[in-house]
Amino acid sequence: MSDKFNPGLIFLGCIDGTHVRILSPGSPAERDYVNRKNFHSINVQVTCDSRGLITSINAAWPGAAHDAHVFRSSAIGTYLDRHHRSLENGVLLGDSGYPCRTFLLTPYLNATNAVQERYNDSHNKTRCCIERLFGVWKRRFHILHAEIRLKPEKCSNVIIARAVLHNLAKLWGEPEVLPEDELRYVETPAYIGHQDGRGIRDHIANNYFDR
């Protein structure tokens, strides 16, 4: 078995948030833009596929917004909540800052056995594709790593434009600093049970990480 989280599921991709530093907006809502690291930012939600392409982006929320709230309010979060029916519709991988859902699998906070530990290890190794993406993206466009000195609404436009340019560069084969990995897939056994995130997670852990 590969050490990656690739057990034949329809892999919708990985999701995470990253903070892009901005100039203080100097308005009554200024504190909303101060994140937990105590600087002004936009909390940018991104999903990516295994190739490192950005498949969705939400750059509308101030830095103090929690990742889980941004996801619930986003177009992709709303769509999956309304339309996702089973594992056959695919899954996203997110870190422990997100709730475990049928369509969004997170790590076990406190793994209690070897199966859960292997699941967590594989989940982490697969989800690092979005960490690589953030590294490539911010190195490619230094403004995302420095500070955008515009009003928040214009900052959002700049961030989204850089996402489009990143995808074009990726599709055109422009060189990157960080290497890419490939995912291999195997057949997925059917899941029969209550449709809740923890049940789905246990099903996957017990079927793919029990040896």
PyMOL CGO cylinders between C-alpha atoms (Angstrom):
from pymol import cmd
from pymol.cgo import CYLINDER

trace = [
    CYLINDER, 0.00, 0.00, 0.00, 1.17, 3.49, -0.78, 0.3, 1, 1, 1, 1, 1, 1,
    CYLINDER, 1.17, 3.49, -0.78, 1.77, 5.79, 2.17, 0.3, 1, 1, 1, 1, 1, 1,
    CYLINDER, 1.77, 5.79, 2.17, -0.47, 8.37, 0.50, 0.3, 1, 1, 1, 1, 1, 1,
    CYLINDER, -0.47, 8.37, 0.50, -4.17, 8.86, 1.12, 0.3, 1, 1, 1, 1, 1, 1,
    CYLINDER, -4.17, 8.86, 1.12, -5.30, 7.48, -2.23, 0.3, 1, 1, 1, 1, 1, 1,
    CYLINDER, -5.30, 7.48, -2.23, -7.63, 4.54, -1.61, 0.3, 1, 1, 1, 1, 1, 1,
    CYLINDER, -7.63, 4.54, -1.61, -9.57, 4.68, -4.86, 0.3, 1, 1, 1, 1, 1, 1,
    CYLINDER, -9.57, 4.68, -4.86, -11.84, 7.44, -3.63, 0.3, 1, 1, 1, 1, 1, 1,
    CYLINDER, -11.84, 7.44, -3.63, -12.93, 10.21, -5.94, 0.3, 1, 1, 1, 1, 1, 1,
    CYLINDER, -12.93, 10.21, -5.94, -10.44, 12.77, -4.70, 0.3, 1, 1, 1, 1, 1, 1,
    CYLINDER, -10.44, 12.77, -4.70, -11.99, 16.23, -4.91, 0.3, 1, 1, 1, 1, 1, 1,
    CYLINDER, -11.99, 16.23, -4.91, -8.76, 17.70, -3.58, 0.3, 1, 1, 1, 1, 1, 1,
    CYLINDER, -8.76, 17.70, -3.58, -7.42, 19.37, -0.47, 0.3, 1, 1, 1, 1, 1, 1,
    CYLINDER, -7.42, 19.37, -0.47, -8.63, 22.48, 1.29, 0.3, 1, 1, 1, 1, 1, 1,
    CYLINDER, -8.63, 22.48, 1.29, -6.89, 24.97, 3.54, 0.3, 1, 1, 1, 1, 1, 1,
    CYLINDER, -6.89, 24.97, 3.54, -6.68, 28.63, 4.36, 0.3, 1, 1, 1, 1, 1, 1,
    CYLINDER, -6.68, 28.63, 4.36, -3.69, 30.92, 4.03, 0.3, 1, 1, 1, 1, 1, 1,
    CYLINDER, -3.69, 30.92, 4.03, -3.28, 34.49, 5.23, 0.3, 1, 1, 1, 1, 1, 1,
    CYLINDER, -3.28, 34.49, 5.23, -2.18, 37.19, 2.81, 0.3, 1, 1, 1, 1, 1, 1,
    CYLINDER, -2.18, 37.19, 2.81, -0.87, 40.26, 4.60, 0.3, 1, 1, 1, 1, 1, 1,
    CYLINDER, -0.87, 40.26, 4.60, -2.54, 43.58, 3.80, 0.3, 1, 1, 1, 1, 1, 1,
    CYLINDER, -2.54, 43.58, 3.80, -2.15, 47.18, 4.90, 0.3, 1, 1, 1, 1, 1, 1,
    CYLINDER, -2.15, 47.18, 4.90, -4.35, 48.18, 7.82, 0.3, 1, 1, 1, 1, 1, 1,
    CYLINDER, -4.35, 48.18, 7.82, -7.70, 49.23, 6.30, 0.3, 1, 1, 1, 1, 1, 1,
    CYLINDER, -7.70, 49.23, 6.30, -8.02, 52.03, 8.88, 0.3, 1, 1, 1, 1, 1, 1,
    CYLINDER, -8.02, 52.03, 8.88, -11.76, 51.67, 9.29, 0.3, 1, 1, 1, 1, 1, 1,
    CYLINDER, -11.76, 51.67, 9.29, -14.19, 50.72, 12.08, 0.3, 1, 1, 1, 1, 1, 1,
    CYLINDER, -14.19, 50.72, 12.08, -13.84, 47.10, 10.86, 0.3, 1, 1, 1, 1, 1, 1,
    CYLINDER, -13.84, 47.10, 10.86, -10.04, 47.20, 11.20, 0.3, 1, 1, 1, 1, 1, 1,
    CYLINDER, -10.04, 47.20, 11.20, -9.97, 44.66, 14.06, 0.3, 1, 1, 1, 1, 1, 1,
    CYLINDER, -9.97, 44.66, 14.06, -11.77, 42.14, 11.86, 0.3, 1, 1, 1, 1, 1, 1,
    CYLINDER, -11.77, 42.14, 11.86, -8.66, 42.01, 9.69, 0.3, 1, 1, 1, 1, 1, 1,
    CYLINDER, -8.66, 42.01, 9.69, -6.26, 41.23, 12.56, 0.3, 1, 1, 1, 1, 1, 1,
    CYLINDER, -6.26, 41.23, 12.56, -5.61, 37.49, 12.52, 0.3, 1, 1, 1, 1, 1, 1,
    CYLINDER, -5.61, 37.49, 12.52, -4.45, 35.20, 15.33, 0.3, 1, 1, 1, 1, 1, 1,
    CYLINDER, -4.45, 35.20, 15.33, -0.83, 36.06, 14.54, 0.3, 1, 1, 1, 1, 1, 1,
    CYLINDER, -0.83, 36.06, 14.54, -1.67, 39.72, 15.15, 0.3, 1, 1, 1, 1, 1, 1,
    CYLINDER, -1.67, 39.72, 15.15, -1.25, 41.17, 11.67, 0.3, 1, 1, 1, 1, 1, 1,
    CYLINDER, -1.25, 41.17, 11.67, -3.78, 42.44, 9.14, 0.3, 1, 1, 1, 1, 1, 1,
    CYLINDER, -3.78, 42.44, 9.14, -4.70, 39.93, 6.47, 0.3, 1, 1, 1, 1, 1, 1,
    CYLINDER, -4.70, 39.93, 6.47, -7.22, 38.37, 4.14, 0.3, 1, 1, 1, 1, 1, 1,
    CYLINDER, -7.22, 38.37, 4.14, -8.04, 34.76, 5.07, 0.3, 1, 1, 1, 1, 1, 1,
    CYLINDER, -8.04, 34.76, 5.07, -7.90, 33.04, 1.68, 0.3, 1, 1, 1, 1, 1, 1,
    CYLINDER, -7.90, 33.04, 1.68, -9.62, 29.66, 1.32, 0.3, 1, 1, 1, 1, 1, 1,
    CYLINDER, -9.62, 29.66, 1.32, -8.21, 27.49, -1.45, 0.3, 1, 1, 1, 1, 1, 1,
    CYLINDER, -8.21, 27.49, -1.45, -8.93, 24.02, -2.79, 0.3, 1, 1, 1, 1, 1, 1,
    CYLINDER, -8.93, 24.02, -2.79, -6.46, 22.29, -5.07, 0.3, 1, 1, 1, 1, 1, 1,
    CYLINDER, -6.46, 22.29, -5.07, -6.18, 19.02, -6.94, 0.3, 1, 1, 1, 1, 1, 1,
    CYLINDER, -6.18, 19.02, -6.94, -3.30, 16.56, -6.87, 0.3, 1, 1, 1, 1, 1, 1,
    CYLINDER, -3.30, 16.56, -6.87, -1.55, 18.45, -9.70, 0.3, 1, 1, 1, 1, 1, 1,
    CYLINDER, -1.55, 18.45, -9.70, -1.38, 21.65, -7.67, 0.3, 1, 1, 1, 1, 1, 1,
    CYLINDER, -1.38, 21.65, -7.67, -4.02, 23.49, -9.69, 0.3, 1, 1, 1, 1, 1, 1,
    CYLINDER, -4.02, 23.49, -9.69, -6.29, 25.83, -7.76, 0.3, 1, 1, 1, 1, 1, 1,
    CYLINDER, -6.29, 25.83, -7.76, -9.83, 24.49, -8.18, 0.3, 1, 1, 1, 1, 1, 1,
    CYLINDER, -9.83, 24.49, -8.18, -11.63, 27.10, -6.08, 0.3, 1, 1, 1, 1, 1, 1,
    CYLINDER, -11.63, 27.10, -6.08, -10.72, 30.20, -4.14, 0.3, 1, 1, 1, 1, 1, 1,
    CYLINDER, -10.72, 30.20, -4.14, -12.50, 32.51, -1.70, 0.3, 1, 1, 1, 1, 1, 1,
    CYLINDER, -12.50, 32.51, -1.70, -10.65, 35.71, -0.86, 0.3, 1, 1, 1, 1, 1, 1,
    CYLINDER, -10.65, 35.71, -0.86, -13.53, 37.69, 0.62, 0.3, 1, 1, 1, 1, 1, 1,
    CYLINDER, -13.53, 37.69, 0.62, -13.03, 37.17, 4.36, 0.3, 1, 1, 1, 1, 1, 1,
    CYLINDER, -13.03, 37.17, 4.36, -10.95, 39.24, 6.81, 0.3, 1, 1, 1, 1, 1, 1,
    CYLINDER, -10.95, 39.24, 6.81, -8.10, 37.65, 8.73, 0.3, 1, 1, 1, 1, 1, 1,
    CYLINDER, -8.10, 37.65, 8.73, -10.03, 37.12, 11.97, 0.3, 1, 1, 1, 1, 1, 1,
    CYLINDER, -10.03, 37.12, 11.97, -12.53, 34.79, 10.26, 0.3, 1, 1, 1, 1, 1, 1,
    CYLINDER, -12.53, 34.79, 10.26, -12.15, 31.12, 11.20, 0.3, 1, 1, 1, 1, 1, 1,
    CYLINDER, -12.15, 31.12, 11.20, -11.40, 28.62, 8.42, 0.3, 1, 1, 1, 1, 1, 1,
    CYLINDER, -11.40, 28.62, 8.42, -14.48, 26.54, 9.26, 0.3, 1, 1, 1, 1, 1, 1,
    CYLINDER, -14.48, 26.54, 9.26, -16.75, 29.59, 9.00, 0.3, 1, 1, 1, 1, 1, 1,
    CYLINDER, -16.75, 29.59, 9.00, -15.21, 30.62, 5.68, 0.3, 1, 1, 1, 1, 1, 1,
    CYLINDER, -15.21, 30.62, 5.68, -15.84, 27.11, 4.35, 0.3, 1, 1, 1, 1, 1, 1,
    CYLINDER, -15.84, 27.11, 4.35, -19.46, 26.98, 5.52, 0.3, 1, 1, 1, 1, 1, 1,
    CYLINDER, -19.46, 26.98, 5.52, -20.13, 30.31, 3.82, 0.3, 1, 1, 1, 1, 1, 1,
    CYLINDER, -20.13, 30.31, 3.82, -18.28, 29.53, 0.59, 0.3, 1, 1, 1, 1, 1, 1,
    CYLINDER, -18.28, 29.53, 0.59, -19.82, 28.39, -2.68, 0.3, 1, 1, 1, 1, 1, 1,
    CYLINDER, -19.82, 28.39, -2.68, -18.07, 25.01, -2.54, 0.3, 1, 1, 1, 1, 1, 1,
    CYLINDER, -18.07, 25.01, -2.54, -19.07, 24.43, 1.08, 0.3, 1, 1, 1, 1, 1, 1,
    CYLINDER, -19.07, 24.43, 1.08, -22.70, 25.29, 0.34, 0.3, 1, 1, 1, 1, 1, 1,
    CYLINDER, -22.70, 25.29, 0.34, -22.77, 23.13, -2.77, 0.3, 1, 1, 1, 1, 1, 1,
    CYLINDER, -22.77, 23.13, -2.77, -21.32, 20.06, -1.05, 0.3, 1, 1, 1, 1, 1, 1,
    CYLINDER, -21.32, 20.06, -1.05, -23.60, 20.47, 1.94, 0.3, 1, 1, 1, 1, 1, 1,
    CYLINDER, -23.60, 20.47, 1.94, -26.65, 20.48, -0.34, 0.3, 1, 1, 1, 1, 1, 1,
    CYLINDER, -26.65, 20.48, -0.34, -25.67, 17.97, -3.00, 0.3, 1, 1, 1, 1, 1, 1,
    CYLINDER, -25.67, 17.97, -3.00, -23.13, 15.50, -1.62, 0.3, 1, 1, 1, 1, 1, 1,
    CYLINDER, -23.13, 15.50, -1.62, -24.82, 12.13, -1.07, 0.3, 1, 1, 1, 1, 1, 1,
    CYLINDER, -24.82, 12.13, -1.07, -22.14, 9.43, -0.65, 0.3, 1, 1, 1, 1, 1, 1,
    CYLINDER, -22.14, 9.43, -0.65, -18.47, 8.54, -1.05, 0.3, 1, 1, 1, 1, 1, 1,
    CYLINDER, -18.47, 8.54, -1.05, -19.14, 8.13, -4.77, 0.3, 1, 1, 1, 1, 1, 1,
    CYLINDER, -19.14, 8.13, -4.77, -19.46, 11.92, -4.93, 0.3, 1, 1, 1, 1, 1, 1,
    CYLINDER, -19.46, 11.92, -4.93, -15.89, 12.27, -3.68, 0.3, 1, 1, 1, 1, 1, 1,
    CYLINDER, -15.89, 12.27, -3.68, -14.12, 13.77, -0.67, 0.3, 1, 1, 1, 1, 1, 1,
    CYLINDER, -14.12, 13.77, -0.67, -12.00, 16.75, 0.27, 0.3, 1, 1, 1, 1, 1, 1,
    CYLINDER, -12.00, 16.75, 0.27, -9.15, 16.51, 2.78, 0.3, 1, 1, 1, 1, 1, 1,
    CYLINDER, -9.15, 16.51, 2.78, -8.79, 19.24, 5.38, 0.3, 1, 1, 1, 1, 1, 1,
    CYLINDER, -8.79, 19.24, 5.38, -6.89, 19.77, 8.61, 0.3, 1, 1, 1, 1, 1, 1,
    CYLINDER, -6.89, 19.77, 8.61, -8.36, 19.65, 12.12, 0.3, 1, 1, 1, 1, 1, 1,
    CYLINDER, -8.36, 19.65, 12.12, -9.53, 23.25, 11.85, 0.3, 1, 1, 1, 1, 1, 1,
    CYLINDER, -9.53, 23.25, 11.85, -12.46, 21.97, 9.80, 0.3, 1, 1, 1, 1, 1, 1,
    CYLINDER, -12.46, 21.97, 9.80, -15.38, 19.83, 10.98, 0.3, 1, 1, 1, 1, 1, 1,
    CYLINDER, -15.38, 19.83, 10.98, -15.32, 16.19, 9.86, 0.3, 1, 1, 1, 1, 1, 1,
    CYLINDER, -15.32, 16.19, 9.86, -18.11, 15.79, 7.30, 0.3, 1, 1, 1, 1, 1, 1,
    CYLINDER, -18.11, 15.79, 7.30, -19.14, 13.15, 4.77, 0.3, 1, 1, 1, 1, 1, 1,
    CYLINDER, -19.14, 13.15, 4.77, -17.44, 15.22, 2.07, 0.3, 1, 1, 1, 1, 1, 1,
    CYLINDER, -17.44, 15.22, 2.07, -14.60, 16.69, 4.16, 0.3, 1, 1, 1, 1, 1, 1,
    CYLINDER, -14.60, 16.69, 4.16, -12.32, 14.24, 5.95, 0.3, 1, 1, 1, 1, 1, 1,
    CYLINDER, -12.32, 14.24, 5.95, -10.07, 15.45, 8.75, 0.3, 1, 1, 1, 1, 1, 1,
    CYLINDER, -10.07, 15.45, 8.75, -7.41, 13.74, 10.91, 0.3, 1, 1, 1, 1, 1, 1,
    CYLINDER, -7.41, 13.74, 10.91, -8.18, 12.02, 14.20, 0.3, 1, 1, 1, 1, 1, 1,
    CYLINDER, -8.18, 12.02, 14.20, -7.35, 14.54, 16.91, 0.3, 1, 1, 1, 1, 1, 1,
    CYLINDER, -7.35, 14.54, 16.91, -6.23, 11.79, 19.28, 0.3, 1, 1, 1, 1, 1, 1,
    CYLINDER, -6.23, 11.79, 19.28, -5.48, 8.57, 17.41, 0.3, 1, 1, 1, 1, 1, 1,
    CYLINDER, -5.48, 8.57, 17.41, -6.16, 5.61, 19.71, 0.3, 1, 1, 1, 1, 1, 1,
    CYLINDER, -6.16, 5.61, 19.71, -4.78, 2.71, 17.65, 0.3, 1, 1, 1, 1, 1, 1,
    CYLINDER, -4.78, 2.71, 17.65, -2.41, 1.83, 14.83, 0.3, 1, 1, 1, 1, 1, 1,
    CYLINDER, -2.41, 1.83, 14.83, -5.16, 2.03, 12.20, 0.3, 1, 1, 1, 1, 1, 1,
    CYLINDER, -5.16, 2.03, 12.20, -5.96, 5.63, 13.10, 0.3, 1, 1, 1, 1, 1, 1,
    CYLINDER, -5.96, 5.63, 13.10, -2.28, 6.51, 13.30, 0.3, 1, 1, 1, 1, 1, 1,
    CYLINDER, -2.28, 6.51, 13.30, -1.68, 5.16, 9.78, 0.3, 1, 1, 1, 1, 1, 1,
    CYLINDER, -1.68, 5.16, 9.78, -4.75, 7.02, 8.54, 0.3, 1, 1, 1, 1, 1, 1,
    CYLINDER, -4.75, 7.02, 8.54, -3.44, 10.26, 10.06, 0.3, 1, 1, 1, 1, 1, 1,
    CYLINDER, -3.44, 10.26, 10.06, 0.03, 9.73, 8.60, 0.3, 1, 1, 1, 1, 1, 1,
    CYLINDER, 0.03, 9.73, 8.60, -1.34, 9.09, 5.12, 0.3, 1, 1, 1, 1, 1, 1,
    CYLINDER, -1.34, 9.09, 5.12, -3.83, 11.95, 5.39, 0.3, 1, 1, 1, 1, 1, 1,
    CYLINDER, -3.83, 11.95, 5.39, -1.03, 14.31, 6.32, 0.3, 1, 1, 1, 1, 1, 1,
    CYLINDER, -1.03, 14.31, 6.32, 1.27, 13.17, 3.50, 0.3, 1, 1, 1, 1, 1, 1,
    CYLINDER, 1.27, 13.17, 3.50, -1.47, 13.61, 0.94, 0.3, 1, 1, 1, 1, 1, 1,
    CYLINDER, -1.47, 13.61, 0.94, -2.72, 16.93, 2.26, 0.3, 1, 1, 1, 1, 1, 1,
    CYLINDER, -2.72, 16.93, 2.26, 0.76, 18.42, 1.99, 0.3, 1, 1, 1, 1, 1, 1,
    CYLINDER, 0.76, 18.42, 1.99, -0.02, 19.03, -1.70, 0.3, 1, 1, 1, 1, 1, 1,
    CYLINDER, -0.02, 19.03, -1.70, -1.86, 22.19, -0.68, 0.3, 1, 1, 1, 1, 1, 1,
    CYLINDER, -1.86, 22.19, -0.68, 1.07, 23.28, 1.50, 0.3, 1, 1, 1, 1, 1, 1,
    CYLINDER, 1.07, 23.28, 1.50, 3.31, 22.85, -1.57, 0.3, 1, 1, 1, 1, 1, 1,
    CYLINDER, 3.31, 22.85, -1.57, 0.80, 24.87, -3.57, 0.3, 1, 1, 1, 1, 1, 1,
    CYLINDER, 0.80, 24.87, -3.57, 0.93, 27.76, -1.11, 0.3, 1, 1, 1, 1, 1, 1,
    CYLINDER, 0.93, 27.76, -1.11, 4.72, 27.66, -1.22, 0.3, 1, 1, 1, 1, 1, 1,
    CYLINDER, 4.72, 27.66, -1.22, 4.85, 27.70, -5.03, 0.3, 1, 1, 1, 1, 1, 1,
    CYLINDER, 4.85, 27.70, -5.03, 2.12, 30.33, -5.32, 0.3, 1, 1, 1, 1, 1, 1,
    CYLINDER, 2.12, 30.33, -5.32, 3.68, 32.78, -2.88, 0.3, 1, 1, 1, 1, 1, 1,
    CYLINDER, 3.68, 32.78, -2.88, 7.16, 32.33, -4.31, 0.3, 1, 1, 1, 1, 1, 1,
    CYLINDER, 7.16, 32.33, -4.31, 5.86, 32.89, -7.81, 0.3, 1, 1, 1, 1, 1, 1,
    CYLINDER, 5.86, 32.89, -7.81, 4.01, 36.08, -6.80, 0.3, 1, 1, 1, 1, 1, 1,
    CYLINDER, 4.01, 36.08, -6.80, 5.99, 37.86, -4.11, 0.3, 1, 1, 1, 1, 1, 1,
    CYLINDER, 5.99, 37.86, -4.11, 3.13, 40.30, -3.39, 0.3, 1, 1, 1, 1, 1, 1,
    CYLINDER, 3.13, 40.30, -3.39, 1.28, 37.39, -1.74, 0.3, 1, 1, 1, 1, 1, 1,
    CYLINDER, 1.28, 37.39, -1.74, 4.23, 36.84, 0.59, 0.3, 1, 1, 1, 1, 1, 1,
    CYLINDER, 4.23, 36.84, 0.59, 4.81, 40.52, 1.37, 0.3, 1, 1, 1, 1, 1, 1,
    CYLINDER, 4.81, 40.52, 1.37, 1.99, 43.05, 1.92, 0.3, 1, 1, 1, 1, 1, 1,
    CYLINDER, 1.99, 43.05, 1.92, -0.71, 44.23, -0.45, 0.3, 1, 1, 1, 1, 1, 1,
    CYLINDER, -0.71, 44.23, -0.45, -1.14, 47.98, 0.04, 0.3, 1, 1, 1, 1, 1, 1,
    CYLINDER, -1.14, 47.98, 0.04, -4.67, 48.39, -1.28, 0.3, 1, 1, 1, 1, 1, 1,
    CYLINDER, -4.67, 48.39, -1.28, -8.17, 48.48, 0.13, 0.3, 1, 1, 1, 1, 1, 1,
    CYLINDER, -8.17, 48.48, 0.13, -9.42, 45.01, 1.17, 0.3, 1, 1, 1, 1, 1, 1,
    CYLINDER, -9.42, 45.01, 1.17, -11.81, 44.70, -1.80, 0.3, 1, 1, 1, 1, 1, 1,
    CYLINDER, -11.81, 44.70, -1.80, -8.99, 45.40, -4.25, 0.3, 1, 1, 1, 1, 1, 1,
    CYLINDER, -8.99, 45.40, -4.25, -6.71, 43.04, -2.32, 0.3, 1, 1, 1, 1, 1, 1,
    CYLINDER, -6.71, 43.04, -2.32, -9.24, 40.27, -2.95, 0.3, 1, 1, 1, 1, 1, 1,
    CYLINDER, -9.24, 40.27, -2.95, -9.16, 40.99, -6.68, 0.3, 1, 1, 1, 1, 1, 1,
    CYLINDER, -9.16, 40.99, -6.68, -5.35, 40.89, -6.71, 0.3, 1, 1, 1, 1, 1, 1,
    CYLINDER, -5.35, 40.89, -6.71, -5.32, 37.55, -4.89, 0.3, 1, 1, 1, 1, 1, 1,
    CYLINDER, -5.32, 37.55, -4.89, -7.86, 35.96, -7.25, 0.3, 1, 1, 1, 1, 1, 1,
    CYLINDER, -7.86, 35.96, -7.25, -5.97, 37.26, -10.30, 0.3, 1, 1, 1, 1, 1, 1,
    CYLINDER, -5.97, 37.26, -10.30, -2.80, 35.61, -9.00, 0.3, 1, 1, 1, 1, 1, 1,
    CYLINDER, -2.80, 35.61, -9.00, -4.70, 32.35, -8.62, 0.3, 1, 1, 1, 1, 1, 1,
    CYLINDER, -4.70, 32.35, -8.62, -5.69, 32.49, -12.29, 0.3, 1, 1, 1, 1, 1, 1,
    CYLINDER, -5.69, 32.49, -12.29, -2.13, 33.31, -13.32, 0.3, 1, 1, 1, 1, 1, 1,
    CYLINDER, -2.13, 33.31, -13.32, -0.81, 30.44, -11.19, 0.3, 1, 1, 1, 1, 1, 1,
    CYLINDER, -0.81, 30.44, -11.19, -3.07, 27.97, -13.00, 0.3, 1, 1, 1, 1, 1, 1,
    CYLINDER, -3.07, 27.97, -13.00, -2.02, 29.31, -16.38, 0.3, 1, 1, 1, 1, 1, 1,
    CYLINDER, -2.02, 29.31, -16.38, 1.64, 29.01, -15.44, 0.3, 1, 1, 1, 1, 1, 1,
    CYLINDER, 1.64, 29.01, -15.44, 0.99, 25.47, -14.25, 0.3, 1, 1, 1, 1, 1, 1,
    CYLINDER, 0.99, 25.47, -14.25, -0.82, 24.49, -17.44, 0.3, 1, 1, 1, 1, 1, 1,
    CYLINDER, -0.82, 24.49, -17.44, 1.89, 26.07, -19.59, 0.3, 1, 1, 1, 1, 1, 1,
    CYLINDER, 1.89, 26.07, -19.59, 4.61, 24.12, -17.79, 0.3, 1, 1, 1, 1, 1, 1,
    CYLINDER, 4.61, 24.12, -17.79, 6.42, 27.03, -16.15, 0.3, 1, 1, 1, 1, 1, 1,
    CYLINDER, 6.42, 27.03, -16.15, 9.12, 25.80, -13.72, 0.3, 1, 1, 1, 1, 1, 1,
    CYLINDER, 9.12, 25.80, -13.72, 8.36, 25.53, -10.01, 0.3, 1, 1, 1, 1, 1, 1,
    CYLINDER, 8.36, 25.53, -10.01, 10.52, 25.57, -6.91, 0.3, 1, 1, 1, 1, 1, 1,
    CYLINDER, 10.52, 25.57, -6.91, 8.85, 22.60, -5.25, 0.3, 1, 1, 1, 1, 1, 1,
    CYLINDER, 8.85, 22.60, -5.25, 8.48, 19.08, -6.75, 0.3, 1, 1, 1, 1, 1, 1,
    CYLINDER, 8.48, 19.08, -6.75, 5.21, 17.35, -7.49, 0.3, 1, 1, 1, 1, 1, 1,
    CYLINDER, 5.21, 17.35, -7.49, 4.06, 13.88, -6.42, 0.3, 1, 1, 1, 1, 1, 1,
    CYLINDER, 4.06, 13.88, -6.42, 1.60, 11.54, -8.07, 0.3, 1, 1, 1, 1, 1, 1,
    CYLINDER, 1.60, 11.54, -8.07, -1.34, 9.75, -6.47, 0.3, 1, 1, 1, 1, 1, 1,
    CYLINDER, -1.34, 9.75, -6.47, -2.20, 6.13, -7.27, 0.3, 1, 1, 1, 1, 1, 1,
    CYLINDER, -2.20, 6.13, -7.27, -5.68, 4.76, -6.85, 0.3, 1, 1, 1, 1, 1, 1,
    CYLINDER, -5.68, 4.76, -6.85, -7.15, 1.40, -5.92, 0.3, 1, 1, 1, 1, 1, 1,
    CYLINDER, -7.15, 1.40, -5.92, -10.71, 0.14, -5.80, 0.3, 1, 1, 1, 1, 1, 1,
    CYLINDER, -10.71, 0.14, -5.80, -12.96, 1.50, -3.04, 0.3, 1, 1, 1, 1, 1, 1,
    CYLINDER, -12.96, 1.50, -3.04, -15.26, -0.87, -1.10, 0.3, 1, 1, 1, 1, 1, 1,
    CYLINDER, -15.26, -0.87, -1.10, -18.82, 0.35, -0.69, 0.3, 1, 1, 1, 1, 1, 1,
    CYLINDER, -18.82, 0.35, -0.69, -19.75, 2.12, 2.51, 0.3, 1, 1, 1, 1, 1, 1,
    CYLINDER, -19.75, 2.12, 2.51, -23.06, 1.09, 4.07, 0.3, 1, 1, 1, 1, 1, 1,
    CYLINDER, -23.06, 1.09, 4.07, -23.85, 3.02, 7.19, 0.3, 1, 1, 1, 1, 1, 1,
    CYLINDER, -23.85, 3.02, 7.19, -24.99, 6.29, 8.66, 0.3, 1, 1, 1, 1, 1, 1,
    CYLINDER, -24.99, 6.29, 8.66, -23.91, 9.20, 6.50, 0.3, 1, 1, 1, 1, 1, 1,
    CYLINDER, -23.91, 9.20, 6.50, -21.84, 11.23, 8.92, 0.3, 1, 1, 1, 1, 1, 1,
    CYLINDER, -21.84, 11.23, 8.92, -18.26, 12.43, 8.70, 0.3, 1, 1, 1, 1, 1, 1,
    CYLINDER, -18.26, 12.43, 8.70, -16.87, 10.32, 11.53, 0.3, 1, 1, 1, 1, 1, 1,
    CYLINDER, -16.87, 10.32, 11.53, -18.52, 7.15, 10.21, 0.3, 1, 1, 1, 1, 1, 1,
    CYLINDER, -18.52, 7.15, 10.21, -17.04, 7.75, 6.75, 0.3, 1, 1, 1, 1, 1, 1,
    CYLINDER, -17.04, 7.75, 6.75, -13.63, 8.42, 8.27, 0.3, 1, 1, 1, 1, 1, 1,
    CYLINDER, -13.63, 8.42, 8.27, -13.75, 5.22, 10.34, 0.3, 1, 1, 1, 1, 1, 1,
    CYLINDER, -13.75, 5.22, 10.34, -14.78, 3.25, 7.24, 0.3, 1, 1, 1, 1, 1, 1,
    CYLINDER, -14.78, 3.25, 7.24, -11.79, 4.52, 5.29, 0.3, 1, 1, 1, 1, 1, 1,
    CYLINDER, -11.79, 4.52, 5.29, -9.35, 4.04, 8.16, 0.3, 1, 1, 1, 1, 1, 1,
    CYLINDER, -9.35, 4.04, 8.16, -10.50, 0.48, 8.84, 0.3, 1, 1, 1, 1, 1, 1,
    CYLINDER, -10.50, 0.48, 8.84, -10.48, -0.57, 5.17, 0.3, 1, 1, 1, 1, 1, 1,
    CYLINDER, -10.48, -0.57, 5.17, -7.16, 0.92, 4.10, 0.3, 1, 1, 1, 1, 1, 1,
    CYLINDER, -7.16, 0.92, 4.10, -4.99, 1.35, 7.18, 0.3, 1, 1, 1, 1, 1, 1,
    CYLINDER, -4.99, 1.35, 7.18, -5.59, -1.86, 9.18, 0.3, 1, 1, 1, 1, 1, 1,
    CYLINDER, -5.59, -1.86, 9.18, -2.33, -3.51, 8.11, 0.3, 1, 1, 1, 1, 1, 1,
]
cmd.load_cgo(trace, "trace")
